[in-house]
Protein backbone atom coordinates (compact mmCIF):
# COMPACT_ATOMS: atom_id res chain seq x y z
CA UNK A 1 0.00 0.00 0.00
CA UNK A 2 1.04 3.59 -0.64
CA UNK A 3 0.96 6.24 2.06
CA UNK A 4 -1.25 9.19 1.12
CA UNK A 5 -0.67 12.24 3.31
CA UNK A 6 -3.89 14.11 3.91
CA UNK A 7 -4.65 17.68 2.97
CA UNK A 8 -7.14 20.02 1.37
CA UNK A 9 -8.22 20.05 -2.27
CA UNK A 10 -11.10 21.07 -4.49
CA UNK A 11 -13.29 18.06 -5.08
CA UNK A 12 -15.55 18.05 -8.11
CA UNK A 13 -15.53 18.96 -11.78
CA UNK A 14 -12.36 20.36 -13.32
CA UNK A 15 -13.71 20.89 -16.82
CA UNK A 16 -17.04 21.93 -18.29
CA UNK A 17 -18.96 19.88 -20.85
CA UNK A 18 -22.41 21.00 -21.95
CA UNK A 19 -23.66 17.41 -22.13
CA UNK A 20 -22.03 16.23 -18.88
CA UNK A 21 -24.13 15.38 -15.82
CA UNK A 22 -23.73 18.18 -13.31
CA UNK A 23 -23.36 15.80 -10.37
CA UNK A 24 -19.95 16.88 -9.07
CA UNK A 25 -20.10 20.52 -8.09
CA UNK A 26 -16.81 22.02 -6.91
CA UNK A 27 -16.24 22.05 -3.17
CA UNK A 28 -13.13 22.50 -1.04
CA UNK A 29 -12.72 19.69 1.48
CA UNK A 30 -10.00 18.12 3.60
CA UNK A 31 -9.02 14.45 3.65
CA UNK A 32 -7.14 12.80 6.51
CA UNK A 33 -4.07 10.64 5.87
CA UNK A 34 -4.64 7.06 4.73
CA UNK A 35 -3.10 4.19 2.79
CA UNK A 36 -4.17 2.93 -0.63
CA UNK A 37 -3.23 -0.07 -2.73
CA UNK A 38 -0.64 0.79 -5.34
CA UNK A 39 -2.42 -1.46 -7.83
CA UNK A 40 -5.96 -2.61 -8.51
CA UNK A 41 -6.81 -6.00 -6.98
CA UNK A 42 -5.76 -8.69 -9.45
CA UNK A 43 -7.23 -11.97 -10.67
CA UNK A 44 -4.44 -13.82 -8.84
CA UNK A 45 -5.29 -12.11 -5.54
CA UNK A 46 -8.97 -12.86 -6.02
CA UNK A 47 -8.18 -16.51 -6.78
CA UNK A 48 -6.31 -16.66 -3.44
CA UNK A 49 -9.51 -15.50 -1.79
CA UNK A 50 -11.72 -17.90 -3.78
CA UNK A 51 -9.32 -20.78 -3.04
CA UNK A 52 -9.45 -20.06 0.70
CA UNK A 53 -13.25 -20.06 0.53
CA UNK A 54 -13.18 -23.40 -1.32
CA UNK A 55 -10.80 -24.99 1.20
CA UNK A 56 -12.71 -23.75 4.25
CA UNK A 57 -16.34 -23.98 3.11
CA UNK A 58 -16.21 -26.23 0.03
CA UNK A 59 -17.46 -29.40 1.75
CA UNK A 60 -19.91 -27.91 4.20
CA UNK A 61 -21.26 -24.72 2.57
CA UNK A 62 -20.66 -24.74 -1.21
CA UNK A 63 -23.14 -21.89 -1.74
CA UNK A 64 -20.80 -19.58 0.16
CA UNK A 65 -17.99 -20.58 -2.20
CA UNK A 66 -20.19 -19.83 -5.18
CA UNK A 67 -20.98 -16.35 -3.84
CA UNK A 68 -17.26 -15.51 -3.91
CA UNK A 69 -16.98 -16.16 -7.65
CA UNK A 70 -16.83 -13.26 -10.14
CA UNK A 71 -19.63 -12.96 -12.64
CA UNK A 72 -18.17 -14.34 -15.85
CA UNK A 73 -21.37 -13.50 -17.72
CA UNK A 74 -20.39 -9.82 -17.72
CA UNK A 75 -18.08 -10.62 -20.66
CA UNK A 76 -20.95 -11.74 -22.87
CA UNK A 77 -22.35 -9.33 -25.42
CA UNK A 78 -25.00 -10.36 -27.91
CA UNK A 79 -23.20 -9.02 -30.97
CA UNK A 80 -19.59 -9.74 -29.99
CA UNK A 81 -17.47 -12.88 -29.60
CA UNK A 82 -16.09 -12.67 -26.06
CA UNK A 83 -16.32 -16.32 -25.01
CA UNK A 84 -12.51 -16.65 -24.62
CA UNK A 85 -12.64 -13.97 -21.92
CA UNK A 86 -15.52 -15.72 -20.20
CA UNK A 87 -13.60 -19.02 -20.22
CA UNK A 88 -10.09 -17.81 -19.39
CA UNK A 89 -9.94 -14.24 -18.01
CA UNK A 90 -10.49 -15.25 -14.39
CA UNK A 91 -8.64 -18.57 -14.47
CA UNK A 92 -5.71 -18.60 -16.90
CA UNK A 93 -2.25 -17.59 -15.57
CA UNK A 94 -1.83 -15.30 -18.59
CA UNK A 95 -4.32 -12.98 -16.83
CA UNK A 96 -2.87 -13.31 -13.30
CA UNK A 97 -1.86 -9.65 -13.03
CA UNK A 98 -4.92 -8.24 -14.75
CA UNK A 99 -7.51 -6.47 -12.58
CA UNK A 100 -10.41 -8.52 -11.27
CA UNK A 101 -13.74 -7.46 -12.81
CA UNK A 102 -17.28 -8.83 -12.65
CA UNK A 103 -17.26 -8.09 -8.92
CA UNK A 104 -20.13 -6.43 -7.10
CA UNK A 105 -19.61 -3.74 -4.47
CA UNK A 106 -20.81 -6.26 -1.88
CA UNK A 107 -18.22 -8.82 -2.99
CA UNK A 108 -15.49 -6.18 -2.84
CA UNK A 109 -16.50 -5.36 0.74
CA UNK A 110 -16.38 -9.07 1.67
CA UNK A 111 -12.89 -9.28 0.19
CA UNK A 112 -11.77 -6.32 2.31
CA UNK A 113 -13.05 -8.02 5.47
CA UNK A 114 -11.40 -11.31 4.47
CA UNK A 115 -8.11 -9.52 3.82
CA UNK A 116 -8.29 -7.81 7.23
CA UNK A 117 -8.87 -11.13 8.97
CA UNK A 118 -6.10 -12.97 7.12
CA UNK A 119 -3.56 -10.20 7.79
CA UNK A 120 -4.45 -10.01 11.49
CA UNK A 121 -4.52 -13.78 11.87
CA UNK A 122 -1.03 -14.01 10.37
CA UNK A 123 0.17 -11.13 12.57
CA UNK A 124 -0.91 -13.06 15.67
CA UNK A 125 0.74 -16.22 14.36
CA UNK A 126 3.99 -14.36 13.64
CA UNK A 127 3.90 -12.86 17.15
CA UNK A 128 3.50 -16.34 18.65
CA UNK A 129 0.15 -15.48 20.22
CA UNK A 130 -1.86 -18.13 18.36
CA UNK A 131 -1.07 -21.15 16.20
CA UNK A 132 -1.65 -21.15 12.48
CA UNK A 133 -4.88 -22.77 11.29
CA UNK A 134 -4.88 -26.56 10.95
CA UNK A 135 -6.62 -26.96 7.59
CA UNK A 136 -6.39 -30.76 7.79
CA UNK A 137 -8.87 -30.65 10.68
CA UNK A 138 -11.58 -29.33 8.32
CA UNK A 139 -12.23 -32.88 7.12
CA UNK A 140 -13.81 -33.72 10.50
CA UNK A 141 -15.65 -30.49 11.22
CA UNK A 142 -19.29 -29.60 10.61
CA UNK A 143 -20.31 -26.30 9.04
CA UNK A 144 -21.22 -24.89 12.46
CA UNK A 145 -17.83 -25.86 13.89
CA UNK A 146 -16.05 -24.30 10.93
CA UNK A 147 -18.08 -21.11 11.21
CA UNK A 148 -17.89 -20.75 15.00
CA UNK A 149 -14.39 -21.95 15.85
CA UNK A 150 -12.19 -22.45 12.79
CA UNK A 151 -12.69 -19.17 10.92
CA UNK A 152 -10.65 -16.34 12.42
CA UNK A 153 -12.43 -12.99 12.38
CA UNK A 154 -10.85 -9.91 13.95
CA UNK A 155 -14.04 -8.61 15.56
CA UNK A 156 -14.92 -12.10 16.81
CA UNK A 157 -11.45 -12.47 18.33
CA UNK A 158 -11.75 -9.13 20.14
CA UNK A 159 -15.36 -9.42 21.37
CA UNK A 160 -16.45 -13.06 21.57
CA UNK A 161 -15.16 -14.52 24.84
CA UNK A 162 -16.08 -18.07 23.80
CA UNK A 163 -13.84 -17.88 20.73
CA UNK A 164 -10.36 -19.08 21.74
CA UNK A 165 -7.87 -19.87 18.95
CA UNK A 166 -5.15 -22.40 19.76
CA UNK A 167 -2.54 -20.75 21.95
CA UNK A 168 0.90 -20.09 20.48
CA UNK A 169 4.34 -20.34 22.09
CA UNK A 170 4.51 -16.65 23.14
CA UNK A 171 1.07 -15.66 24.43
CA UNK A 172 0.34 -12.34 26.10
CA UNK A 173 -0.29 -12.61 29.84
CA UNK A 174 -2.43 -10.64 32.24
CA UNK A 175 -1.31 -9.33 35.66
CA UNK A 176 -1.82 -12.78 37.15
CA UNK A 177 0.33 -14.53 34.56
CA UNK A 178 -2.60 -16.08 32.73
CA UNK A 179 -2.70 -16.09 28.95
CA UNK A 180 -5.02 -13.44 27.52
CA UNK A 181 -6.18 -12.28 24.13
CA UNK A 182 -4.37 -9.50 22.32
CA UNK A 183 -6.15 -6.14 22.19
CA UNK A 184 -5.69 -3.26 19.78
CA UNK A 185 -3.52 -1.52 22.40
CA UNK A 186 -0.87 -4.25 22.00
CA UNK A 187 -0.03 -2.82 18.58
CA UNK A 188 -0.17 -6.17 16.74
CA UNK A 189 -3.53 -5.98 15.00
CA UNK A 190 -3.99 -3.82 11.91
CA UNK A 191 -6.92 -1.47 11.16
CA UNK A 192 -9.54 -2.65 8.69
CA UNK A 193 -8.99 -2.82 4.97
CA UNK A 194 -11.91 -1.16 3.19
CA UNK A 195 -12.90 0.57 -0.01
CA UNK A 196 -11.70 4.18 -0.25
CA UNK A 197 -14.26 6.93 0.11
CA UNK A 198 -14.99 8.96 -2.99
CA UNK A 199 -13.12 11.96 -1.56
CA UNK A 200 -10.09 9.80 -0.71
CA UNK A 201 -10.07 8.19 -4.14
CA UNK A 202 -10.28 11.50 -6.00
CA UNK A 203 -7.64 13.11 -3.78
CA UNK A 204 -5.27 10.18 -4.32
CA UNK A 205 -5.92 10.13 -8.08
CA UNK A 206 -4.84 13.74 -8.50
CA UNK A 207 -1.81 13.06 -6.23
CA UNK A 208 -1.95 16.54 -4.76
CA UNK A 209 1.37 17.38 -3.12
CA UNK A 210 3.12 20.66 -2.44
CA UNK A 211 6.41 21.16 -4.23
CA UNK A 212 9.60 22.18 -2.43
CA UNK A 213 8.72 25.85 -2.95
CA UNK A 214 5.35 25.35 -1.26
CA UNK A 215 3.18 25.63 -4.37
CA UNK A 216 0.46 23.12 -5.15
CA UNK A 217 -0.59 22.23 -8.67
CA UNK A 218 -4.37 21.98 -8.72
CA UNK A 219 -6.87 21.92 -11.52
CA UNK A 220 -5.45 18.87 -13.27
CA UNK A 221 -7.73 17.15 -15.74
CA UNK A 222 -6.10 13.76 -15.21
CA UNK A 223 -3.77 12.09 -12.69
CA UNK A 224 -0.90 13.50 -14.76
CA UNK A 225 -0.17 17.09 -15.75
CA UNK A 226 -1.51 18.64 -18.92
CA UNK A 227 -4.63 17.96 -20.94
CA UNK A 228 -3.33 15.26 -23.29
CA UNK A 229 -3.49 11.48 -23.13
CA UNK A 230 0.08 11.03 -24.37
CA UNK A 231 3.21 11.66 -22.34
CA UNK A 232 5.06 14.92 -22.94
CA UNK A 233 8.09 13.65 -21.04
CA UNK A 234 11.15 13.72 -23.30
CA UNK A 235 12.06 10.13 -22.44
CA UNK A 236 8.55 8.75 -23.09
CA UNK A 237 7.36 11.26 -25.65
CA UNK A 238 4.08 10.24 -27.29
CA UNK A 239 3.48 7.14 -25.17
CA UNK A 240 -0.09 6.55 -24.00
CA UNK A 241 -0.65 7.18 -20.29
CA UNK A 242 -3.82 5.13 -19.86
CA UNK A 243 -5.98 2.42 -21.38
CA UNK A 244 -9.15 3.95 -22.87
CA UNK A 245 -11.23 4.32 -26.06
CA UNK A 246 -10.16 7.00 -28.50
CA UNK A 247 -13.37 7.05 -30.48
CA UNK A 248 -15.99 4.89 -32.13
CA UNK A 249 -14.55 1.46 -32.80
CA UNK A 250 -11.03 2.47 -31.70
CA UNK A 251 -10.13 0.56 -28.54
CA UNK A 252 -6.34 0.75 -28.77
CA UNK A 253 -5.16 2.54 -31.91
CA UNK A 254 -3.30 0.95 -34.76
CA UNK A 255 -0.53 -1.58 -34.20
CA UNK A 256 2.81 -0.11 -33.19
CA UNK A 257 4.66 1.38 -30.27
CA UNK A 258 2.39 4.39 -29.73
CA UNK A 259 -0.90 2.61 -29.02
CA UNK A 260 -1.99 1.57 -25.53
CA UNK A 261 -1.50 -2.15 -26.31
CA UNK A 262 -4.70 -3.20 -24.55
CA UNK A 263 -8.17 -3.80 -25.93
CA UNK A 264 -9.48 -5.13 -22.61
CA UNK A 265 -8.00 -4.37 -19.16
CA UNK A 266 -4.20 -4.29 -19.08
CA UNK A 267 -1.96 -5.67 -16.29
CA UNK A 268 -2.28 -3.54 -13.17
CA UNK A 269 1.33 -2.29 -13.37
CA UNK A 270 0.91 -0.93 -16.91
CA UNK A 271 1.49 2.69 -17.98
CA UNK A 272 2.95 5.31 -15.64
CA UNK A 273 2.07 5.85 -11.96
CA UNK A 274 0.92 9.23 -10.69
CA UNK A 275 3.03 11.35 -8.35
CA UNK A 276 2.08 9.15 -5.37
CA UNK A 277 3.13 5.98 -7.15
CA UNK A 278 -0.44 4.78 -7.76
CA UNK A 279 -1.02 2.96 -11.05
CA UNK A 280 -4.09 3.23 -13.30
CA UNK A 281 -6.02 5.84 -11.35
CA UNK A 282 -7.36 6.74 -14.79
CA UNK A 283 -8.34 4.13 -17.36
CA UNK A 284 -7.96 0.34 -17.33
CA UNK A 285 -10.95 -0.36 -15.07
CA UNK A 286 -13.38 1.79 -13.15
CA UNK A 287 -13.17 1.32 -9.40
CA UNK A 288 -15.81 0.94 -6.70
CA UNK A 289 -15.67 3.44 -3.87
CA UNK A 290 -17.43 3.36 -0.51
CA UNK A 291 -20.03 6.08 -1.07
CA UNK A 292 -23.74 5.87 -1.71
CA UNK A 293 -24.54 7.89 -4.83
CA UNK A 294 -26.49 11.13 -4.80
CA UNK A 295 -26.11 13.77 -7.48
CA UNK A 296 -25.93 16.52 -4.84
CA UNK A 297 -23.54 14.83 -2.41
CA UNK A 298 -20.76 17.38 -2.83
CA UNK A 299 -23.15 20.16 -1.78
CA UNK A 300 -24.07 18.42 1.46
CA UNK A 301 -21.12 16.40 2.77
CA UNK A 302 -18.90 17.54 5.63
CA UNK A 303 -15.78 19.59 4.96
CA UNK A 304 -13.57 16.98 6.66
CA UNK A 305 -13.48 13.32 5.55
CA UNK A 306 -16.47 13.88 3.26
CA UNK A 307 -18.60 10.77 2.84
CA UNK A 308 -22.19 9.68 2.24
CA UNK A 309 -23.10 6.15 3.27
CA UNK A 310 -22.74 5.86 7.02
CA UNK A 311 -24.69 3.08 8.71
CA UNK A 312 -23.71 2.98 12.38
CA UNK A 313 -23.86 -0.60 13.63
CA UNK A 314 -23.60 -2.64 16.80
CA UNK A 315 -23.03 -6.39 17.33
CA UNK A 316 -26.16 -8.53 17.58
CA UNK A 317 -26.35 -10.13 21.03
CA UNK A 318 -27.50 -13.76 21.01
CA UNK A 319 -27.56 -14.31 24.76
CA UNK A 320 -26.04 -13.21 28.06
CA UNK A 321 -24.63 -15.24 30.92
CA UNK A 322 -25.46 -14.81 34.61
CA UNK A 323 -22.99 -11.94 34.88
CA UNK A 324 -24.42 -10.17 31.85
CA UNK A 325 -21.52 -10.99 29.52
CA UNK A 326 -22.81 -11.17 25.94
CA UNK A 327 -22.47 -13.89 23.32
CA UNK A 328 -22.81 -12.47 19.84
CA UNK A 329 -24.52 -13.93 16.78
CA UNK A 330 -22.34 -14.94 13.86
CA UNK A 331 -23.14 -14.58 10.19
CA UNK A 332 -22.79 -17.36 7.62
CA UNK A 333 -19.07 -16.64 7.16
CA UNK A 334 -18.18 -16.89 10.85
CA UNK A 335 -18.02 -13.15 11.45
CA UNK A 336 -19.88 -11.28 14.18
CA UNK A 337 -23.24 -10.17 12.87
CA UNK A 338 -23.91 -6.44 13.11
CA UNK A 339 -27.12 -4.47 12.89
CA UNK A 340 -27.84 -0.74 12.52
CA UNK A 341 -28.25 1.15 15.76
CA UNK A 342 -31.50 3.02 16.37
CA UNK A 343 -31.49 5.83 13.83
CA UNK A 344 -28.03 4.74 12.69
CA UNK A 345 -28.78 4.44 8.99
CA UNK A 346 -28.01 7.96 7.73
CA UNK A 347 -27.43 7.22 4.05
CA UNK A 348 -30.41 9.44 3.21
CA UNK A 349 -29.60 12.40 5.44
CA UNK A 350 -29.97 15.76 3.66
CA UNK A 351 -30.37 14.11 0.28
CA UNK A 352 -33.73 15.70 -0.49
CA UNK A 353 -34.77 12.52 -2.27
CA UNK A 354 -37.75 10.95 -0.55
CA UNK A 355 -38.42 8.33 -3.28
CA UNK A 356 -35.04 6.70 -2.60
CA UNK A 357 -36.45 5.53 0.73
CA UNK A 358 -39.40 3.71 -0.85
CA UNK A 359 -39.25 -0.06 -0.45
CA UNK A 360 -39.64 -1.73 -3.84
CA UNK A 361 -38.17 -5.21 -3.26
CA UNK A 362 -41.50 -6.91 -3.82
CA UNK A 363 -41.70 -10.48 -5.04
CA UNK A 364 -42.29 -10.84 -8.75
CA UNK A 365 -45.87 -11.46 -9.84
CA UNK A 366 -46.43 -14.10 -12.50
CA UNK A 367 -49.77 -12.73 -13.64
CA UNK A 368 -51.92 -9.72 -12.96
CA UNK A 369 -55.00 -8.21 -14.53
CA UNK A 370 -54.17 -6.62 -17.86
CA UNK A 371 -50.98 -8.61 -18.39
CA UNK A 372 -52.43 -10.06 -21.61
CA UNK A 373 -52.13 -6.60 -23.16
CA UNK A 374 -48.36 -6.78 -22.86
CA UNK A 375 -48.10 -9.43 -25.59
CA UNK A 376 -45.11 -11.75 -25.36
CA UNK A 377 -44.24 -10.56 -21.86
CA UNK A 378 -47.53 -11.74 -20.38
CA UNK A 379 -46.23 -15.23 -19.62
CA UNK A 380 -43.15 -14.19 -17.63
CA UNK A 381 -42.75 -13.00 -14.08
CA UNK A 382 -42.88 -9.22 -13.86
CA UNK A 383 -42.24 -6.59 -11.25
CA UNK A 384 -45.34 -4.45 -11.42
CA UNK A 385 -43.63 -1.67 -9.44
CA UNK A 386 -40.67 -1.40 -11.82
CA UNK A 387 -41.79 1.70 -13.71
CA UNK A 388 -42.44 3.49 -10.41
CA UNK A 389 -39.35 2.31 -8.57
CA UNK A 390 -36.65 4.92 -7.94
CA UNK A 391 -33.47 4.26 -9.91
CA UNK A 392 -31.27 5.83 -7.20
CA UNK A 393 -31.60 4.11 -3.83
CA UNK A 394 -29.58 3.53 -0.69
CA UNK A 395 -27.98 0.57 -2.47
CA UNK A 396 -26.67 2.66 -5.35
CA UNK A 397 -22.87 3.06 -5.14
CA UNK A 398 -20.35 5.31 -6.83
CA UNK A 399 -17.63 4.11 -9.18
CA UNK A 400 -14.87 6.26 -10.67
CA UNK A 401 -11.83 6.35 -12.88
CA UNK A 402 -12.82 5.48 -16.43
CA UNK A 403 -11.98 2.19 -18.10
CA UNK A 404 -10.78 0.34 -21.17
CA UNK A 405 -14.22 0.82 -22.75
CA UNK A 406 -14.69 4.52 -21.86
CA UNK A 407 -13.93 7.76 -23.68
CA UNK A 408 -11.30 10.13 -22.32
CA UNK A 409 -13.92 12.28 -20.53
CA UNK A 410 -14.47 9.60 -17.89
CA UNK A 411 -10.75 9.41 -17.10
CA UNK A 412 -11.05 12.72 -15.29
CA UNK A 413 -11.03 11.70 -11.58
CA UNK A 414 -13.83 14.14 -10.76
CA UNK A 415 -16.36 12.32 -12.95
CA UNK A 416 -18.66 9.93 -11.17
CA UNK A 417 -21.13 7.23 -12.14
CA UNK A 418 -23.22 4.76 -10.22
CA UNK A 419 -24.46 1.17 -10.12
CA UNK A 420 -26.42 -0.83 -7.56
CA UNK A 421 -24.17 -2.58 -5.06
CA UNK A 422 -25.34 -6.07 -6.11
CA UNK A 423 -24.52 -5.49 -9.80
CA UNK A 424 -21.24 -6.02 -11.63
CA UNK A 425 -19.63 -5.19 -14.98
CA UNK A 426 -16.59 -6.19 -17.00
CA UNK A 427 -15.09 -2.71 -16.63
CA UNK A 428 -15.41 -2.24 -12.84
CA UNK A 429 -12.79 -3.44 -10.36
CA UNK A 430 -11.49 -2.02 -7.07
CA UNK A 431 -8.54 -1.40 -4.80
CA UNK A 432 -8.39 -1.31 -1.00
CA UNK A 433 -7.66 1.54 1.39
CA UNK A 434 -6.84 1.71 5.10
CA UNK A 435 -7.17 4.59 7.55
CA UNK A 436 -3.95 5.91 9.01
CA UNK A 437 -4.13 5.63 12.79
CA UNK A 438 -2.58 8.55 14.65
CA UNK A 439 -0.85 11.60 13.23
CA UNK A 440 1.12 11.04 10.06
CA UNK A 441 3.83 13.35 11.43
CA UNK A 442 4.31 15.07 14.80
CA UNK A 443 2.85 18.60 14.71
CA UNK A 444 6.10 19.96 16.17
CA UNK A 445 9.48 18.36 15.70
CA UNK A 446 11.64 18.51 18.80
QUIDACOR-V126921 format. One record per run of one state. SS is the DSSP state (H for helix, E for strand, L for the rest). FROM is the first residue (numbers start at 1). LEN is the number of residues. Records with the same first field share a line. If there is no record, write none. Layout:
SS: FROM-LEN + FROM-LEN
This chain:
L: 1-1 + 5-2 + 12-15 + 32-2 + 37-5 + 58-4 + 68-4 + 76-7 + 89-4 + 96-2 + 100-5 + 127-3 + 131-4 + 141-2 + 151-3 + 160-7 + 168-4 + 174-5 + 181-3 + 187-7 + 196-2 + 207-3 + 211-5 + 217-13 + 231-9 + 241-6 + 248-2 + 251-16 + 268-18 + 293-4 + 301-3 + 305-6 + 316-1 + 321-5 + 329-1 + 331-5 + 337-1 + 346-8 + 358-7 + 366-5 + 380-2 + 383-3 + 389-7 + 401-7 + 412-5 + 421-7 + 430-2 + 436-11
E: 2-3 + 7-5 + 27-5 + 34-3 + 42-1 + 98-2 + 130-1 + 167-1 + 172-2 + 179-2 + 194-2 + 210-1 + 216-1 + 230-1 + 240-1 + 247-1 + 250-1 + 267-1 + 286-7 + 304-1 + 311-5 + 317-4 + 326-3 + 330-1 + 336-1 + 338-8 + 365-1 + 382-1 + 396-5 + 417-4 + 428-2 + 432-4
H: 43-15 + 62-6 + 72-4 + 83-6 + 93-3 + 105-22 + 135-6 + 143-8 + 154-6 + 184-3 + 198-9 + 297-4 + 354-4 + 371-9 + 386-3 + 408-4
